[in-house]
């Protein structure tokens, strides 16, 4: 037999509001969202970090930078962009 335990937890206001909004978006009670989050966290195993984020895939094109564009100098890059308009 599965029993349910009632408890009270304190959350920062912003986290509580975000969780309530997410639960509403999913059309489920906040309890279900919290339960799923706890199960996911506990299912990771002790001391095992979360999965690594995916590697960044850089998109490049042939040709290089346009003449006169210096990406190392932010002000110069801004001026170059303004001249192109």
Backbone as a ProteinNet text record, in pm:
[ID]
protein_1_A
[PRIMARY]
XXXXXXXXXXXXXXXXXXXXXXXXXXXXXXXXXXXXXXXXXXXXXXXXXXXXXXXXXXXXXXXXXXXXXXXXXXXXXXXXXXXXX
[TERTIARY]
83.1	0	87.9	57.4	132.4	62.1	137.7	77.8	140.7	67.8	116.2	144.6	252	290.5	275.9	215.2	204.2	322.7	376.7	487.7	481.3	555	564.1	708.7	728.3	863.6	861.5	973.7	985.4	1065.4	1010.6	1075.7	1087.2	1189.6	1193.8	1071.6	1019.3	898.9	912	1026.4	1042.6	1038.2	1095.4	1093.2	952	880.3	742.5	654.4	666.9	586.5	618.6	748	787.5	734.6	738.3	689.3	537.6	464.1	318.3	283.7	358.5	334.1	360.6	470.8	505.9	400.1	355.8	252.3	124.1	90.4	-29	-12.4	107.8	133.7	116.2	159.3	150	12.8	-72.7	-206.7	-201.4	-115.4	-102.7	-85.7	-113.2	-95.7	52.3	78.5	215.6	277.9	198.5	245.9	311	250.4	304.1	437.8	448.2	573.1	685.7	655	755	794.9	696.8	726.4	818.6	787.8	870.6	1012.7	1024.3	1156.7	1238.1	1172.8	1242.8	1285.1	1195.8	1230.9	1348.6	1349.1	1460.1	1590.7	1585	1705.4	1756.6	1666.3	1706.5	1749.5	1698.8	1733.8	1872.2	1932.5	2066.3	2173	2148	2247.9	2332.5	2389.6	2467.5	2598.9	2622	2749.1	2766	2667.5	2679.6	2627.4	2708.1	2662.6	2558.4	2489.8	2391.8	2463.7	2388.3	2445.5	2512.2	2620.9	2691.2	2604.1	2609.3	2533.6	2594.3	2514.9	2568.6	2679.1	2772.7	2883.8	2832.9	2897.9	2861.9	2908.6	2820.1	2856.1	2876.9	3001.2	3033.3	2998.7	2933.1	2898.6	2994.1	3063.2	3158.8	3127.4	3174.3	3157.5	3291.8	3307.1	3431.5	3438.3	3557.9	3575	3633.3	3618.3	3676.5	3602	3668.1	3607.3	3620.6	3526	3537.4	3658.1	3712.7	3828	3788.3	3874.8	3851.6	3771.9	3725.7	3648.6	3742	3749.1	3834.1	3744.7	3723.5	3633.9	3694.5	3824.1	3888.8	3863.1	3822.4	3796.6	3647.2	3576.3	3431	3386.5	3453.4	3416.6	3440.6	3553.9	3584.8	3484.3	3444.1	3346.3	3211.8	3173.3	3048.1	3054.3	3165.7	3181.2	3174.3	3237.3	3234.8	3091	3016.2	2877.5	2794.5	2818.5	2744.7	2774.4	2897.6	2934.9	2868.3	2833.6	2774.4	2626.5	2565.7	2421.6	2393.2
-117.4	0	124.1	217.7	342.3	448	512.6	620.2	752.8	857.5	991.1	1064	1139.9	1217.2	1364.1	1438.5	1583	1648.8	1750.1	1823.2	1967.5	2050.9	2191.9	2221.1	2288.3	2330.6	2480.7	2545.1	2687.9	2704.6	2783.5	2811.2	2961.8	3006.1	3147.9	3181.6	3302.2	3342.3	3322.7	3361.8	3350.9	3205.8	3115	2973.4	2917.2	2954.8	2908.7	2957.5	3084.7	3141.2	3072.1	3051.1	2983.1	2840.2	2772.5	2634.1	2629.3	2722	2726.7	2753.2	2844.9	2873.9	2751.1	2681.4	2562.3	2453.5	2433.5	2333.4	2368.6	2497.4	2540.5	2516.1	2545.7	2521	2373.4	2286.9	2142.6	2087.2	2174.4	2135.7	2020.1	2039.6	1939.5	2010.6	1941.6	2005	2027.4	2128.4	2157.2	2034.4	1960.6	1838.7	1742.8	1726	1633.9	1684.6	1815.7	1873.9	1854.4	1881.1	1865	1718.1	1629.2	1486.4	1439.9	1481	1440.8	1495.8	1619.9	1680.2	1608.4	1572.5	1498.6	1360.2	1292.6	1159.2	1167.1	1269.8	1286.3	1312.2	1399.3	1431.3	1309.6	1236.1	1119.3	1003.4	998.9	892.3	905	1021.8	1043.2	960.8	924.6	848	941	883.8	962.9	1009.4	1138.9	1193.6	1200.5	1156.6	1160	1293.3	1368.7	1498.5	1483.2	1590.6	1591.9	1569.6	1528.5	1504.6	1631.4	1613.6	1727.6	1793.5	1925.9	1991.6	1955.2	1961.6	1926.1	2023	1972.8	2055.4	2160.1	2274	2380.1	2340.3	2353	2323.4	2456.1	2485.3	2610.9	2601	2704	2710.5	2808.7	2763.7	2850.2	2852.1	2954.7	2965.7	3001.4	2968.2	3001.4	3151.6	3205.7	3346	3431.5	3393.6	3471.2	3600.6	3690.9	3818	3918.5	4009.7	4114.7	4204.8	4263.1	4352.8	4470.4	4505.1	4619	4588.6	4466.5	4431	4371.1	4436.2	4389	4343.8	4213.8	4162.1	4167.1	4193.7	4204	4339.7	4437.6	4573.1	4602	4600.3	4614.6	4747.9	4856	4987.5	4993.5	4939	4939.2	4852.8	4741.6	4654.9	4727.1	4799.8	4875.1	4982.3	5053.4	5155.2	5091.7	4976.6	4907.2	4870.8	4821.6	4783.6	4906.1	5018.8	5141.6	5188.1	5176.1	5216.4	5127.9	5003.5	4911.2	4939.4	5021.1	5049.9	5147.6
0	0	0	-88.3	-97.5	-14.6	72.4	151.5	110.7	127.6	97.3	227	228.8	345.2	310.8	397.9	378.3	447.3	383.1	442	396.4	461.4	424.7	390	277.5	241	214.6	239.4	212.3	84.2	-7.7	-135.5	-154.1	-224.4	-260.1	-346.7	-330.7	-403.3	-553.2	-610.1	-755.9	-802.9	-725	-761	-752	-647.4	-631.2	-746	-781.5	-890.1	-1022	-1049.1	-1173.2	-1176.5	-1063.1	-1056.6	-1077.7	-1017.3	-1035	-1182.3	-1245.5	-1387.2	-1473.3	-1445.1	-1523.9	-1505.8	-1383	-1357.3	-1432.7	-1436.2	-1509	-1658.8	-1711.6	-1854.2	-1888.2	-1795.3	-1816.8	-1777.9	-1725.5	-1680.4	-1580.3	-1479.7	-1375.1	-1241.7	-1131.9	-1001.3	-970.8	-890.7	-848.6	-783.5	-708.4	-642.2	-741.9	-860.4	-961.4	-1014.9	-1035.6	-1084.6	-983.5	-857	-750.9	-737.8	-741.9	-730	-843.1	-967	-1080.8	-1067.3	-1021.6	-1002.8	-896.9	-786.8	-680.5	-728.8	-800.6	-851.4	-949.1	-1033.8	-1129.3	-1055.5	-954.6	-877.8	-801.3	-739.2	-660.8	-750.7	-871.8	-964.2	-1024.9	-1010.5	-1066.5	-996.2	-875	-800.7	-716	-614.6	-519.4	-581.5	-573.1	-618.7	-769.3	-842.5	-988.1	-1039.3	-1112.1	-1161.2	-1271.6	-1298	-1406.4	-1539.5	-1638.7	-1771.2	-1823.5	-1896.1	-1953.5	-2059.4	-2067.5	-2173.7	-2309.3	-2414.3	-2545.4	-2586.5	-2664.5	-2711	-2809.3	-2809.1	-2901.9	-3041.4	-3136.7	-3275.1	-3346.4	-3380.1	-3445.7	-3593.7	-3643.1	-3784	-3849.9	-3950.9	-4020.8	-4169.2	-4234.6	-4378.6	-4440.6	-4565.5	-4635.5	-4659.2	-4665	-4701.1	-4591.1	-4467.4	-4358.3	-4332.6	-4256.8	-4221.1	-4334.3	-4344.5	-4445.5	-4416.5	-4518.4	-4502	-4413.3	-4321	-4233.5	-4107.7	-4090.7	-3971.9	-3868	-3751.4	-3641.7	-3527.4	-3515.1	-3412.1	-3272.9	-3263	-3132.7	-3068.1	-3146.6	-3097.1	-3112.7	-3002.4	-3007.4	-3067.9	-3029.7	-3082.1	-3232.8	-3277.2	-3420.9	-3496.4	-3437.9	-3503.2	-3515.1	-3411.3	-3415.3	-3525.5	-3533.3	-3637.7	-3776.3	-3792.7	-3922.6	-3960	-3863.2	-3887.5	-3925.2	-3859.2	-3891	-4032.9	-4076.9	-4213.2	-4318.5	-4281.6	-4376.8	-4402.8	-4318	-4332.7	-4440.5
[MASK]
+++++++++++++++++++++++++++++++++++++++++++++++++++++++++++++++++++++++++++++++++++++

